[in-house]
Structures are given as structure tokens and as C-alpha cells.
Amino acid sequence: MSPENFELGDRAGREGRLRILFFMLAINFDRVFECFLRELLERGHEVRVLLDRQKTGLPAGETALFDALRAEFPNFSYALLGRRRTPWLRAATAVRHAIDYLRYLEPEFRDAHALRERARLRASRLVRAPLRLPLLRAPSGRWAVGRLLRRVEAALPIPAKHRKLVAGHSPDVVLVSPLVGLGSWQGEHLRVAAQLGIPSVLVVASWDNLTNKGIIRDVPTWTIVWNAAQVDEATRLHGLAPERVVATGAHTFDHWFGWSPSTTRAEFAGRLGFDPARPILLYVGSSRFIAEDEAEFVSEWVRRLRASGDRRLAEAGVIVRPHPQNAGQWREFDVSELGSTVVWPRAGAAPTDAERKADYWDSLHHSSAVIGINTSALIEAAIARRPVLTLADERFRQTQEGTLHFAHLAGAEGDGGVLTVARSWGEHLSHLVAALDRPDVFARRIEGFLESFVRPDGLDRAAAPQAADIVERAAATAVERVPAPAAASVALRALTPIVVAAAVAHDLLRFPARCSRWLLARRAEAQVGRRPSSAGPRRDVVTPDAATLPPARRASREPLR
């Protein structure tokens, strides 16, 4: 059945209230969109969030924020979509990974070796091998291969049940985020919306999304970004029309601008066993891709503090706050020989409820400086007006200066941004001393960063209301139905039996190698006596609208070579 035959139902007569269908990748994006969702809900709009997949390895209580929103707002609901089981899923994902790999061969990503390698490992050998040929690796060759792949991808069949799903909700506007994951199928949501004549909005989820992930293949009606830098990335790197990309500020952090500490310094220090007369330094952990072996680095960092010769650094209370999705390595981390040091919270925690938010903000507020490798927590530290520091360590060179988004913090050539970057241990220790001696010298850089990157329309103007305005504008935008590429889709559908057979053969051929890798990994974990970060009981997302579903199989994570 063609999409033109689906009826959208009555989208009128709701007295200005919108019916919003929000396709969100997974539950861990909840805190990213909390302020944005609250603004939409407080305006009376009906918001239905559909989670594309289940995220494993999260700390306990991963549904708490959405459960709280559902209890507070009768116009909010969320559900986990069923596992995708379509004949074309594997082939479609392979084509999309190939398109994403091609972007990292462009000059803008010349120095992004880790990003390129990650994309390369996910691309099929059928694409990687021909691209070694000089003719195809040249700009004209890449353009031709990319054009062919995009045409194939645009014609890939979309399950009829997905069109029925969207049409059945009768939305006034469809939102999608993050859209840009490597090999992501989320573009299908935009494609279905276009075929049904429904306006759509890409809500860019974070500061790094437009530079370190996949390419935007399907164009939304409107795109919401944080600032002018992201407007440039959306237009220059993804080809979006500048008049349809709007910078509203970082709605993710709106609540922090009015937040107050829940404890005094003495109470907070006492809670962690610190001397309140000593400085407190906060180390904020990064994601596993950025800093897979972060614990080893932090151990060395603390030891160098203690041996620095500066009494304040030697006696400072040190808080190590694990990234909530990279907490496995900290479960058995021994701080007994590191002086006044705590890993807190030990299992990691996303600040998604009042208690966790208070703990997190207190950590930022009562610290004299915040240190990290490459994480959005450094942005939150800047909102708390704390000096943010890092060491450009060789271990993380590819995931610091080898990523484009790091420059948003560090400035051009690693200098002049809100993040103070050291090139040696000695320089880093001197920066820490400066943060203790003269925190005021960091103030101008912090304010300039907040005014340009976080709240470009004024520090007193929240971003969430501006983002909600764009959603309302999008819903009022007339969108003509875009027909599916019928001829190409029919031709591809005829190949479905071949595609299914190839997918089965692919799985059978790779099964022994996967079993071998799994066994080697378990043996290695047993030898070091460390629990894997993905270990622990599985916690399913349960909603009133969807029964507990089996989790999506985690993508195999091959090491960078």
C-alpha cells in the first residue's frame, strides 16, 4: 500500500495543542531532553516518545525521569518499540555504514584517525576494499560512490507497519534525535513523515553530534541546534539549508542556570570524608569511546598531585565521578594509596532525579577546579563557573584533538577556549595551582564560552522555550507529500529473497569467529579479575504501552587497530 493511502485522522480541533511524536534513540537521552520536554508539556502539547532501541549497561533507575514526567503530566507517554525484524535490515545498515565511512575520508576529518577507524570497522569490506583504489579514493571517485550509495539507500524498502505506526498516531509534527548515529535507521522516521506530509524536526542532542557520528541523509523540515558553530556544521558538513537550521541554545542545561547547592561546603566535605579546609578537585569521567582505559590515567594523575610539591594539591580531596556509561572500570578501583580520594558515585549515575541532580551540582559547586578528558560534564562545570582543565595526553590524543568537537572547548589550536589545555604534566600542575590561587582569571573565558556556545541569545534567556517555539513553527509549516521512489523500490523488493539468503550466510560464516572472540574476552576478564562494564542484571524498559521486550543485541565492539 502506498503511503498516500494511509489516513492521518483528525489533526484539527485540538485548540492549539499539538500532538507530537518524538522518536528518541534510547532511554539514556532522557536527561538531554528533560527541559525541552517539560516546556512542551507545560504548554499543553501531547508528547509521545518512542524509543528506537533498548540501551544496556545503564545504571539502576534508568526510567526514573520518564516515569516522573508521566506521573506529572497526563499528556506525556513513552514506549519501547519492538525489535526491528525486516529482511532488508542488515543490507540497509551496511549501506548506511558505508555512506558514513565515506564522510571520514573527506579533508575536514583528515586528522580524525579514531573516528575514521571506528567508521571503517563498521563498513563492509565490499566498500572498504574498492576505496583503496586511487581512482575511487580520489574526490571524484568518492563522490560517485557516495552518490550511488545514497540512491540505493533512498530506495530501500520501509516496512508498511512503520508507516501505519506513524499515521496511526496522527501527529502534527514528528521529532527525531539523535539521527546521526553510525548506520542509523532513524532517517526512516523522517522519510515516512515526508511521505505522509507531516513536518519534522531534528533536535540535535549534543555538542558533538554533528562532527563525530554519521551523516544526515534525510532532510528534516527544521533543525534545532545550540549555537552558530553548530549551524555552520549542519550546513557545511551535512548540507542542510541554513534558513531551516535554528540556534536556540543548549536546552539540556537550562535547569543548571538556576540551581543552588543543597549542602554547605563543610557538610559536603564531611559527607565524603574530606577536610573542609582543603581544596576539592573533581575529575569527571568520559565515555568509553573517548577514554576506555581511564582508570589507569586517573591513578597516575592523582599520584602526581600527591607528589607535586604543592601542599594544597598533595592534600586536596579528589572526587572521581565515573561517566554513567563507562563505570565498569571503576567498580574495583583501589583508592587506598591515593590519599584523600573517592570514586563517587562508584557505579556512576546520570543526574535524572532531584537527589542525583543535587549530588552532581554539589560536586561541581564545591570543587575548586574540574578536570576531564573530553566530556560534556566540562560544559556543566563551566555553567557552575569553575575552571575546567585537561591534559593533552598521548593516550587520548585521537579522542581529544583528533575530534572536531574538542575544539569547541579548547579553542583554535587548543588555545583560548574555556578549557585550559596542558601539554605536559608540569604545565597541568601549574594550571591547577593557578586555579587555586586566582580562579578569577578564568572568569572571562568562562563567561565568553557560555555566551557564545551555551546561551547565545543571552545568559538570562532559557533555551527550551526557544526550541519549543521552533517545534510549534514546524507544526504550522505546510509540507507536501514526497512520494517513495516507486520504480527503484520495486526493483529492490524483488531482490529480497537474495538479501535474506546472503544475511543468513553472513551470520553462519561469522558465528565461529564471534564465539571465539567472546570466549577470549571472558578469559581475559577472568584473568584480571575485573567485571566487564556491561555485566550485571538486565533491566528492561517496561511501559503501560509495551510489554517487556527482549533487548536489542549489542553491536559487536571491535578494537581499533
Phi, psi and omega in degrees: 000134180285154181298336181294341182272353177278134178265134182274351181079192185273112175256012181249173174075022180255017173054046176083352178277134182265150170256111188250126176252117188245110174273111182246140187300311185201169186296335183288356174273004183302311182290336177296324187248010184303308183296320179297313179296318180300319180297316179297317183290321179293338174279358177092002180286148176271123183241123176243116179261127175246121182271124185291327180207165178269131179267125179261166177076018180271156175297166180298152177079029186293341180262004189301318184293312179294325177296321179293319178297319181295323178289327183277326185238113177293346180268013177241138175210158177211155181206156176265124177293151177293160180298136182286123179226084178234148182302330186265003187301311183294316180295318180297317179297321179297318179297317182291322175297322179296318178297318180293323178297321181301325182296329183278002171265358180281157184302328182299336184250026183304320184262005182270065188296317181293319178296317180295319181293321177299316179292323181296318182294336179269346178277149180292147175298334179295338176262318183297319184296309179299330183287355172283341179290133182305323183297318182277336179279344177293159182308316181293323178293317178297321180297317181294315179296317179297320180296316179297313181297321179295323179292320177296314182297321181294336182264358182298138181296138174252128183305136180300328181293336178286321175298318179295323179300309181295312181297324181295332177281345179049054184282152171279333181205145178249127176253146179222140173196142004272346176076328193260014176300149180300126181070016187298141174267001186296341176300336178298328178297316178293322182294317178296317178301317180295320180292334179266359180074030180255129177295153184225158180222128167270120176256101183299128192279327188206177187290338185257356192296330185271356183236343184237018180230215184273181182265148175282118181260324180253130189271122176285164177295316177224155177229130180255123178235179184275317196203180182298325179299320180284331172300315178298317180295318181295323182275317185280319184268336184242354175074020178283150179290126185300330181288349179249013177244122187237128177270119183245354189096171184269090181298337179305327188254010184306317186294333182292335183292340178245016186276148177235150179294149181265354181224159169280167179299319180296319179295318182293314180299318179297323180299325182263001179081023181263157171280118183297345179278349182263153176296157174241129176246134181248122174258122181255126184285158179251171180293167183294324178296320181287316187216078184293321181249055186289328185299321179298317179296316182295322177301315178295320181301312182295319179298323178289328174299314184293332182259014188288338185091350176263121186299323182295319178290323181294329185250003183297147170282130182244124174255125172255115181253107182294147170296135185299339179253016177217041187267349185303319184289348183263353185298323181247017183292123185269119180253008187296335181252017183249019178073214184280080185226136176228146168260115189211126350287142189302319183269006184077151180201129173276134182284081186248359174224174187300318182292314181293323176296317180298316179299316182294313182295321177300321178299316179291312187296320185271002178270148176277335178201155180237133186236142177195173181271300181191090188209152179292344176299335177292330175292317179295326176296322177295323177297327176282002179062041176251141175302136179244129189229155173209165173244125177283083185272143182301329180298332184240018184303319183288336180253005167254271183287351174275005175242146182289327186287340178301327180294338176298327179271316188276342184083177180297133179057029178068026183217138173095355178273186179290335182271124178274115187256125176258149180256358179206163178298319180299317179294320179298316179296324177293325176296320178296318177298319179297322179296327177283322184283312187224070179299338182294336182289344178271348190298316184298317180295322179295312181296319179298320179295314180298321182288332182262326189254324187261314180226076185293343179263013178121136183294341180266005182247113182294151183273326185302315178299325178292320178294320178296324177300321180293322177298317179294322177295319180297318181298333179270000181277127178288128182234124177279145178296136178256113182293148176291148177292088192301307186299313181294321180295319179297318180297318180291322179299327179296338180270002185306313179302322179292318180297317179297315180298319180294321180295319179296316179297320179300315180296318181296320181292326184271348185301312180300319180294321179294318178298319180297315179297320181296316180295318178298320180295317180296321178295318179297320179295322179293324182292321181273350178067029182244134179288135179293150184297337181267005183286170178111165182294145179281135178244109183279153173276122180241129180229164178295340187260349182215131177290168177300126183250151176297138183293149176295140180298133179293136178297140179297137186250096182278142178289151176291137179256000000 
